[in-house]
């Protein structure tokens, strides 16, 4: 059986053996033949092509040369002996340099003998050389046609004959063993319709390509397959969840919703908010458990949608809960909701770690009796002692800060799990939303409330410091308030960045008492001190808030019109956008100033240019994905769950969409994959699901 053959330990492949097998396991995670088959090259080189020495300065990657060794010498640099060979072709001379292993290489370097040399030229001082090239006498060169795969290797692997070329050699042997034995994993109708090459051709061509077109076809086929089964698994998970998990039916919007909508709505809903509420209303009528992700940019009105959603539950005899990751954010939500509901007979409570024993007991009793309609809080809501009379809807804000297990604990707060609405103010690119949250329905608020002005963003260097201080004074003179955010709390010994305490002292000198008052907030302060300083700023008692990123979420001060972000090159795009969203919440024009040093990396420049150019969170998220990759954006836990071998979510958006559309089409036609034409998919998916700890078989 092919599957059993592919599970053969890697040491049994010719040319590997026990010693190399240990290194392959440790250095590359290759344990079996199957692991090697799925250890894909990251690029290719054309070893049938030769370049000249004169071309080297214009080339980005490695080059292959043909010429003669005309001189060999050794040079002592400290305790190290370098081997240097002068290599000449008809266009010039270049030095070949070996920092290690010179005593084995030197005997091979025959003068006035033609050699083939392969390596990457690097600028050293004012001239180029090629460090540690591959070198072989030209008469011993075998005719090489087409492309050669380049694999990730390590120094230990290379020293034991498993450089990229060595891995290429053992992989080619495995491919030879498998000729005619590799099974198809996609229906032939799909392969033909999408004009994909077969799985066998794809695995052969990805490792041993005959030309660039076939190598590209192989990558497309394997990327599609990987993403297709990932999407199919996500959709099947969602399908099984819907079948197995019933949900409360809310047959009407209810009087609480109607009263608030008609009499207390703070501003007219945007078209996007209305669309999302219709999607949620539809979920409440199905009899299935709602599991919906609500994406919306900073200030787009997600909290109002969350309140209206909970009011639907209350109007149908249920309670609602809103859970936030920090006490600051939970308190902010409580204050906002309390203000909106102040003229209605809706009982609202706040439960956090700071709530005293007496108040906690009162809240617990109110929840169990049904007197409390909405509970807002932090992780404290997850405690077993927190029991509801009839919890029907749970809203989770900044959901990426809660683990799956934590969210699941909220489901157990009622016999039938409550509906769940998870919210994020971090826009997620479409490809990531489909991939990481494939088991959730996704709603998007892509409009800002009317009257909001776009925030003006500028990039300033340290040399502009006095001008920035002058601008701050002019805004304060208009009655506005200002945030100044720093990335560090204590001075770094290795990085030359302004830290929060130095910045606070400098600002206090330039904005002295009694004309100005400055607050300071950072993560090392006691909760009570932090809250005291926050409230001073919220009440307008201080004009400037100097803080770390603790104010990234949870502070809503409409009068704050300026956000100064110090050492902004140290922040990711998503965080910069979140921080900028702290201003622009009132009717006045707001500003964001990105302060940096002079030296900026290419990536930092791209981030800053993007921030200055656009306020669109979804466009910013796409650039962030391009720069950082999915793992950094979503967090290592989710990234590890995907374990993608060849697809790249930052670059393969079109293939993700194609895979998703085809997975949906197949499950739409054949939800249980019972059609004989889908038996190939069913078997492959069954193996995937059986390998996952929380999965059973497809029923």
C-alpha positions in Angstrom: 0.0 0.0 0.0 1.3 3.4 -1.0 0.2 5.0 2.3 2.2 2.5 4.3 5.2 3.0 2.0 5.1 6.7 2.6 5.2 6.2 6.4 8.5 4.4 6.1 11.2 6.0 8.3 13.5 8.2 6.4 16.7 6.2 7.3 15.5 3.5 5.0 15.8 5.7 1.9 19.0 5.0 -0.1 21.7 7.6 0.7 20.3 8.5 4.1 21.1 6.0 6.9 20.8 6.4 10.7 23.2 9.4 11.1 21.7 11.6 8.4 18.2 10.5 9.4 18.8 12.0 12.9 19.9 15.3 11.4 16.9 15.4 9.0 14.5 14.8 11.9 16.2 17.4 14.1 17.1 20.1 11.5 14.2 19.8 9.0 11.4 17.8 10.7 11.7 15.0 8.1 10.8 11.7 9.8 9.2 9.7 6.9 9.2 9.3 3.1 6.0 11.4 3.2 7.7 14.2 5.1 10.4 14.3 2.4 7.8 14.3 -0.4 6.2 17.3 1.2 9.4 19.2 1.9 9.0 21.5 -1.0 11.8 23.7 -2.6 11.4 27.4 -2.2 12.9 28.4 -5.6 14.7 27.0 -8.6 18.0 27.7 -10.5 18.7 27.1 -14.1 22.0 25.1 -14.1 22.1 24.9 -17.8 22.8 28.7 -18.1 26.2 30.4 -17.6 26.9 34.0 -16.8 30.1 36.0 -17.1 32.1 37.6 -14.3 31.2 41.1 -15.7 27.5 40.4 -15.2 27.8 39.6 -11.5 27.2 43.1 -10.1 23.8 43.2 -11.9 22.5 39.8 -10.6 20.4 39.4 -7.5 20.8 35.7 -6.9 23.5 33.0 -7.4 25.2 32.6 -10.8 27.0 29.8 -12.7 30.4 30.6 -14.3 32.9 28.8 -16.5 36.6 29.7 -16.4 40.0 28.9 -15.0 41.8 29.1 -11.6 44.9 31.3 -12.2 46.2 31.7 -8.7 45.7 30.1 -5.2 46.8 31.6 -1.9 46.1 31.5 1.8 45.7 34.6 4.0 45.8 34.6 7.8 43.1 36.8 9.4 43.5 36.6 13.2 43.3 32.9 14.1 41.5 32.1 10.8 43.1 31.0 7.6 41.3 32.0 4.4 41.7 30.1 1.1 41.6 32.5 -1.9 41.5 31.5 -5.5 41.6 33.9 -8.4 39.1 32.8 -11.1 39.2 34.2 -14.6 36.9 34.1 -17.6 37.0 36.1 -20.8 35.4 39.1 -19.2 37.3 39.5 -15.9 38.7 38.1 -12.7 37.0 37.4 -9.3 38.2 36.0 -6.1 36.7 32.7 -4.7 36.9 32.7 -0.9 36.6 29.8 1.7 36.6 30.8 5.4 36.4 27.1 6.5 37.4 23.7 5.0 40.3 25.2 3.0 42.6 22.2 3.6 40.2 19.9 1.9 39.4 22.2 -1.0 42.9 23.5 -1.8 44.1 20.2 -3.4 41.1 20.3 -5.8 42.1 23.7 -7.2 44.3 22.9 -10.2 45.8 25.9 -12.0 45.0 26.5 -15.7 42.2 23.9 -15.5 38.6 24.8 -16.6 36.1 24.8 -13.8 32.4 25.3 -13.3 31.7 27.6 -10.4 28.3 28.3 -8.8 27.7 30.8 -6.0 26.4 34.3 -5.1 28.8 37.3 -5.6 29.0 39.6 -2.5 30.5 43.1 -2.3 33.5 43.1 0.0 35.0 46.6 0.4 35.2 48.0 -3.2 35.2 44.6 -5.1 33.1 41.5 -5.4 34.0 38.0 -4.4 32.2 34.6 -4.2 32.3 33.0 -0.7 32.1 29.2 -0.4 31.1 28.5 -4.1 30.3 25.1 -5.5 33.2 24.2 -7.8 33.9 21.2 -10.1 36.3 20.5 -13.0 34.3 21.2 -16.2 35.2 17.9 -17.8 33.5 16.1 -14.8 30.3 18.2 -15.2 27.3 16.1 -16.2 25.0 17.8 -18.7 22.3 19.4 -16.6 19.0 20.4 -18.3 16.1 22.4 -17.0 15.8 23.7 -13.4 17.3 22.5 -10.2 15.2 22.7 -7.0 16.6 24.8 -4.1 15.7 23.5 -0.6 16.1 25.0 2.8 19.1 23.5 4.5 21.3 24.2 7.6 25.0 24.2 8.3 24.8 20.8 10.0 22.9 19.2 7.1 25.3 20.7 4.6 28.3 19.4 6.4 26.8 15.9 6.2 26.1 15.9 2.5 22.6 17.3 2.8 23.0 20.7 1.4 20.2 21.7 -1.0 21.9 19.7 -3.7 22.0 16.6 -1.4 18.3 16.9 -0.5 17.6 17.3 -4.2 19.4 14.0 -4.8 17.6 11.9 -2.2 14.2 13.4 -3.2 14.8 12.5 -6.8 15.4 8.9 -5.7 12.1 8.9 -3.8 10.2 10.3 -6.8 11.7 7.5 -8.9 10.3 4.9 -6.4 6.8 6.5 -6.7 6.4 6.6 -10.4 3.0 5.3 -11.3 2.0 4.9 -7.7 0.8 8.3 -6.6 -3.0 8.4 -6.1 -5.2 11.3 -7.1 -6.8 13.3 -4.3 -9.2 15.5 -6.3 -12.1 14.4 -8.5 -11.1 14.1 -12.1 -13.9 16.4 -13.1 -12.5 19.2 -10.8 -9.0 18.6 -12.1 -10.2 18.9 -15.7 -12.5 21.9 -15.0 -9.8 23.9 -13.3 -7.1 22.7 -15.7 -4.9 21.4 -13.0 -2.2 18.9 -13.6 -2.4 15.5 -11.9 -1.1 15.0 -8.3 1.6 12.7 -9.6 2.7 15.2 -12.2 2.6 18.0 -9.6 4.8 16.1 -7.1 7.3 15.1 -9.8 7.5 18.6 -11.3 7.8 20.4 -8.0 10.9 18.5 -7.1 12.3 17.7 -10.5 10.9 20.3 -12.9 11.6 20.2 -16.6 10.9 23.9 -17.1 9.5 27.0 -15.4 6.0 26.6 -16.7 5.7 23.0 -15.4 7.2 24.1 -12.0 4.6 26.9 -11.7 1.8 24.5 -12.7 3.0 22.1 -10.0 3.0 24.8 -7.3 -0.5 26.0 -8.3 -1.9 22.4 -8.2 -0.4 21.7 -4.7 -1.4 25.1 -3.3 -4.9 24.6 -4.5 -5.1 21.1 -3.0 -3.8 22.2 0.4 -6.1 25.2 0.6 -9.1 23.2 -0.8 -8.9 20.6 1.9 -8.3 23.2 4.6 -11.5 25.1 3.5 -13.4 21.8 3.2 -12.4 20.9 6.7 -13.5 24.3 8.0 -16.9 24.1 6.2 -17.5 20.5 7.3 -16.7 21.5 10.9 -19.2 24.3 10.7 -21.8 21.9 9.1 -21.3 19.3 11.8 -21.6 22.0 14.5 -24.9 23.3 13.0 -26.3 19.8 12.8 -25.3 18.8 16.4 -25.8 22.2 18.2 -29.3 23.6 18.5 -29.8 27.3 19.2 -32.5 29.4 20.9 -35.0 30.8 18.5 -35.9 34.5 19.0 -39.2 34.7 17.1 -39.5 38.5 17.3 -37.2 41.4 17.7 -39.1 42.2 20.9 -40.2 45.4 22.7 -36.7 46.2 24.2 -35.2 46.4 20.7 -38.2 48.4 19.3 -38.3 50.9 22.1 -34.6 51.6 21.9 -34.6 51.8 18.1 -37.6 54.1 17.9 -36.9 56.3 21.0 -33.3 56.2 22.2 -31.1 55.5 19.1 -28.1 58.0 19.5 -27.7 58.4 15.7 -29.1 56.9 12.6 -27.6 53.5 11.7 -25.4 53.2 8.6 -26.4 50.9 5.8 -23.7 48.5 6.9 -25.0 48.4 10.5 -28.5 47.6 9.2 -27.2 44.9 6.9 -25.3 43.2 9.8 -28.4 43.4 12.0 -30.5 41.7 9.3 -27.9 38.9 9.1 -28.0 38.4 12.9 -31.8 38.5 12.9 -31.8 35.7 10.2 -29.5 33.6 12.4 -31.8 34.0 15.4 -34.7 32.5 13.4 -32.9 29.3 12.2 -33.1 27.3 15.4 -29.3 26.8 15.1 -26.5 28.2 17.3 -25.2 31.5 15.9 -21.5 31.8 15.7 -20.8 35.0 13.9 -17.6 37.2 13.6 -18.3 40.9 13.3 -15.4 42.9 11.7 -15.5 46.7 11.8 -12.9 49.4 11.8 -12.2 51.6 14.8 -15.3 53.8 15.4 -17.6 52.0 12.9 -20.3 51.4 15.5 -19.8 47.7 16.5 -20.8 48.4 20.1 -24.2 49.8 19.0 -24.8 46.7 16.9 -23.8 44.5 19.9 -26.3 46.3 22.1 -29.1 46.0 19.6 -28.3 42.3 19.3 -28.5 41.8 23.0 -31.8 43.7 23.1 -33.3 41.2 20.7 -32.4 38.5 23.2 -33.9 40.5 26.1 -37.1 41.1 24.2 -37.4 37.3 23.9 -37.0 36.6 27.6 -33.2 36.0 27.6 -30.2 37.6 29.2 -27.1 39.0 27.4 -23.4 39.2 28.3 -20.5 41.2 26.9 -17.0 40.0 27.6 -13.9 42.1 27.0 -10.2 41.2 27.5 -9.2 44.0 29.9 -10.8 45.8 32.8 -10.3 49.2 31.1 -12.2 48.0 28.0 -14.9 46.3 30.0 -15.5 49.5 32.0 -15.6 51.6 28.9 -18.3 49.3 27.4 -20.3 49.4 30.6 -20.2 53.2 30.7 -21.2 53.5 27.0 -24.0 51.0 27.3 -25.3 52.6 30.6 -25.4 56.0 28.9 -27.4 54.5 25.9 -29.8 52.6 28.2 -30.3 55.3 30.9 -33.9 56.0 30.0 -34.9 52.4 29.6 -35.9 49.8 32.2 -32.9 47.5 31.5 -30.7 46.3 34.4 -27.0 46.5 33.5 -24.1 45.3 35.7 -20.3 45.3 35.5 -18.3 42.3 36.8 -14.4 42.5 36.9 -11.7 41.4 39.2 -11.9 44.7 41.0 -15.6 44.3 42.1 -15.9 43.8 45.8 -17.3 40.7 47.6 -20.5 42.4 48.6 -21.3 43.7 45.1 -20.2 40.5 43.5 -22.8 38.6 45.7 -25.5 41.0 44.7 -24.7 40.6 41.0 -24.6 36.8 41.2 -28.1 36.9 42.8 -29.4 39.3 40.2 -28.2 37.1 37.4 -29.8 33.9 38.8 -33.1 35.6 39.5 -33.2 37.2 36.0 -33.2 40.7 37.4 -29.9 41.5 35.6 -30.5 41.8 31.9 -27.0 42.5 30.6 -23.7 41.6 32.3 -20.5 43.3 31.1 -17.2 42.0 32.3 -13.8 40.5 31.8 -12.6 36.8 32.3 -14.5 37.0 35.6 -17.6 36.1 33.6 -16.1 32.6 32.9 -16.0 31.6 36.6 -18.2 28.7 37.5 -19.9 30.7 40.3 -21.3 33.1 37.6 -24.7 31.6 36.7 -27.4 33.1 34.6 -31.2 32.4 34.7 -31.4 32.2 30.9 -28.4 33.4 28.9 -29.3 33.8 25.3 -26.6 35.9 23.6 -22.9 36.4 24.4 -20.8 39.2 22.7 -17.0 38.8 22.9 -15.0 41.9 22.0 -11.4 41.7 20.7 -12.0 38.0 20.3 -8.4 37.1 19.3 -7.4 37.7 22.9 -9.6 34.9 24.1 -8.8 31.2 23.5 -11.3 28.7 22.1 -11.5 26.9 25.5 -12.3 30.2 27.2 -15.1 31.0 24.7 -16.5 27.5 25.1 -16.9 28.0 28.8 -19.5 30.7 28.1 -21.5 28.2 26.0 -22.0 26.1 29.1 -23.8 28.9 30.9 -27.1 27.6 29.5 -28.5 24.2 28.7 -28.8 25.2 25.1 -25.6 27.2 24.2 -26.2 30.9 23.9 -25.7 32.6 20.5 -22.2 34.0 20.1 -21.2 37.3 18.4 -17.4 37.8 18.4 -16.1 41.3 17.4 -12.8 42.6 16.3 -11.6 46.2 15.6 -8.6 44.7 13.8 -9.6 44.4 10.2 -8.7 40.9 8.8 -7.9 40.4 5.1 -10.5 38.3 3.4 -8.2 35.4 2.7 -7.3 35.2 6.5 -10.9 35.6 7.6 -11.9 32.7 5.3 -9.0 30.5 6.5 -8.8 31.2 10.2 -12.5 31.7 10.8 -13.9 29.4 8.2 -16.2 27.9 10.8 -17.8 31.3 11.6 -20.1 33.4 9.5 -18.5 36.8 8.9 -20.2 40.2 8.9 -18.4 43.4 8.0 -19.2 47.0 9.0 -17.5 48.9 6.2 -18.9 52.3 6.7 -18.2 55.0 9.3 -21.1 56.9 11.0 -22.0 60.1 9.2 -20.1 63.3 10.2 -16.9 61.5 11.0 -13.9 63.3 9.5 -10.9 61.3 8.1 -7.9 61.6 10.5 -5.0 63.5 8.9 -1.8 61.5 9.4 1.8 62.8 9.0 5.3 61.4 9.5 7.9 63.6 11.3 11.5 63.1 12.3 13.1 64.0 15.6 14.4 67.2 13.9 10.8 68.4 13.7 10.2 68.0 17.5 9.8 71.7 18.3 7.3 72.2 15.4 5.3 69.2 16.7 5.3 70.7 20.3 4.1 74.0 18.8 1.3 72.2 17.0 0.3 70.5 20.2 0.1 73.9 22.0 -2.1 75.3 19.2 -4.5 72.3 19.5 -4.6 72.6 23.3 -5.4 76.3 22.9 -8.5 75.3 20.9 -9.6 73.2 24.0 -8.5 69.9 22.5 -6.6 67.0 24.3 -3.6 64.9 23.1 -2.3 61.4 23.4 1.5 60.7 23.3 2.3 57.0 23.1 5.7 55.4 23.7 6.7 51.8 23.0 9.0 51.4 26.1 8.6 51.8 29.8 12.3 51.5 30.8 15.3 52.6 28.7 16.6 49.9 26.5 20.4 49.2 26.7 20.6 48.1 23.0 18.1 50.3 21.2 18.3 54.1 21.0 14.7 54.9 21.5 13.0 57.5 23.6 11.4 55.9 26.5 8.2 56.8 28.3 9.7 58.4 31.4 12.2 60.6 29.5 9.4 61.6 27.2 7.1 62.4 30.2 9.8 64.6 31.7 10.5 66.4 28.4 6.8 67.1 27.8 6.3 68.3 31.4 9.2 70.8 30.9 7.7 72.1 27.6 4.2 72.1 28.9 4.6 73.3 32.5 2.2 73.8 35.4 -0.1 75.7 35.9 -1.0 76.3 32.3 -0.8 72.6 31.4 -1.5 69.3 33.1 -0.1 66.0 32.0 -1.3 62.4 32.8 0.9 59.3 32.6 -0.3 55.7 32.3 1.7 52.5 31.8 1.3 48.8 32.4 3.5 48.7 35.6 1.1 51.1 37.5 -1.4 49.7 40.0 -4.9 49.4 38.6 -6.3 52.1 40.9 -3.5 54.6 39.9 -4.0 53.8 36.3 -7.8 54.3 36.5 -7.3 57.6 38.4 -5.0 59.0 35.6 -7.4 57.8 32.9 -10.4 59.5 34.6 -8.5 62.7 34.9 -8.0 62.7 31.1 -11.5 61.6 30.4 -12.9 64.4 32.5 -10.7 66.9 30.8 -8.6 67.7 33.9 -5.4 67.0 32.0 -4.7 68.0 28.4 -2.0 65.5 27.6 -2.0 61.7 28.2 1.5 60.2 28.0 1.1 56.5 27.8 2.3 53.1 26.6 0.0 51.0 24.3 -2.2 50.3 27.3 -4.5 52.9 25.7 -4.7 51.0 22.4 -8.2 49.9 23.3 -10.8 51.0 25.8 -10.4 54.8 26.0 -13.1 56.9 24.3 -12.4 60.7 24.7 -14.2 62.5 21.8 -12.4 65.7 22.8 -8.9 64.1 22.1 -7.9 65.3 18.6 -4.2 64.5 18.4 -2.3 61.1 18.6 1.5 61.4 18.7 3.1 58.0 18.3 6.8 58.0 19.4 9.3 55.6 17.7 6.5 54.6 15.5 8.8 52.5 13.4 8.7 49.9 16.2 5.0 49.3 15.9 3.2 47.0 13.5 0.7 48.5 11.1 -2.3 47.0 12.8 -1.2 48.5 16.2 -0.5 51.9 14.6 -4.0 51.9 13.1 -5.6 50.9 16.4 -3.7 53.7 18.2 -4.8 56.2 15.6 -8.4 55.1 16.2 -8.3 56.6 19.7 -8.8 60.1 18.1 -11.3 61.2 15.5 -14.2 60.3 17.7 -15.7 63.8 17.9 -16.9 66.3 15.3 -13.5 68.2 15.1 -10.7 67.4 12.7 -8.2 65.0 14.3 -4.5 64.3 13.6 -2.0 61.5 14.0 1.7 62.3 14.0 4.2 59.4 13.5 7.5 60.2 15.1 10.6 58.3 14.0 14.4 58.4 13.9 16.2 59.0 10.6 17.3 55.4 10.0 14.3 53.3 8.7 14.1 49.9 7.2 12.4 49.2 3.9 9.5 47.6 5.8 9.2 50.5 8.3 9.0 53.0 5.4 6.2 51.0 3.8 4.3 50.9 7.0 4.6 54.6 7.6 3.8 55.5 3.9 0.6 53.3 4.2 -0.5 55.0 7.4 0.0 58.5 5.9 -1.8 57.5 2.6 -5.0 55.8 3.9 -7.4 55.4 6.8 -9.0 52.3 5.4 -8.4 49.5 7.9 -9.0 46.7 5.4 -6.4 48.1 3.0 -4.0 48.5 5.9 -4.6 44.9 6.9 -3.8 43.7 3.4 -0.4 45.6 3.5 0.2 44.2 7.0 -0.4 40.7 5.8 2.0 41.3 2.9 4.7 42.6 5.2 4.4 40.3 8.2 2.7 37.1 7.0 -0.3 35.4 8.5 1.5 33.8 11.5 2.5 37.2 13.0 -0.9 38.8 12.4 -3.1 36.0 13.8 -0.8 34.8 16.5 1.4 31.7 16.7 -1.3 29.5 18.1 -3.6 29.8 15.1 -0.7 29.8 12.7 0.5 26.5 14.1 -2.9 24.9 13.6 -2.7 25.6 9.9 0.7 24.0 9.3 0.7 25.0 5.6 3.4 23.2 3.6 3.3 25.3 0.3 0.5 27.8 0.3 1.2 31.4 1.4 -1.8 33.2 2.6 -0.1 36.6 2.1 0.4 35.8 -1.6 -2.1 33.2 -2.7 -5.4 35.1 -2.1 -6.8 34.2 -5.5 -6.2 30.5 -4.9 -7.7 30.7 -1.4 -10.9 32.2 -2.9 -10.9 29.5 -5.7 -10.5 26.8 -3.1 -13.2 28.2 -0.9 -15.7 28.5 -3.8 -15.1 24.9 -4.9 -15.4 23.5 -1.4 -18.7 25.4 -0.9 -19.9 24.1 -4.3 -19.2 20.5 -3.5 -20.7 20.6 0.0 -23.7 22.5 -1.3 -24.4 19.7 -3.8 -23.4 16.8 -1.5 -23.3 17.8 2.2 -22.2 14.3 3.4 -19.9 13.6 0.4 -22.0 10.5 -0.4 -21.7 10.9 -4.2 -19.4 8.2 -5.6 -17.6 10.9 -7.6 -16.6 12.5 -4.3 -15.2 9.3 -2.7 -11.6 10.5 -3.3 -12.3 13.7 -1.4 -14.2 11.9 1.4 -11.4 9.5 2.0 -8.7 12.2 2.1 -10.9 14.4 4.4 -11.5 11.5 6.7 -7.8 11.0 7.2 -7.3 14.7 7.9 -10.1 14.7 10.5 -8.9 11.5 12.1 -5.5 13.0 12.6 -6.9 16.0 14.5 -7.4 15.5 18.3 -10.9 17.0 18.5 -12.4 15.4 15.4 -14.5 12.3 14.8 -15.4 10.8 11.5 -17.7 12.3 8.9 -21.1 10.9 9.6 
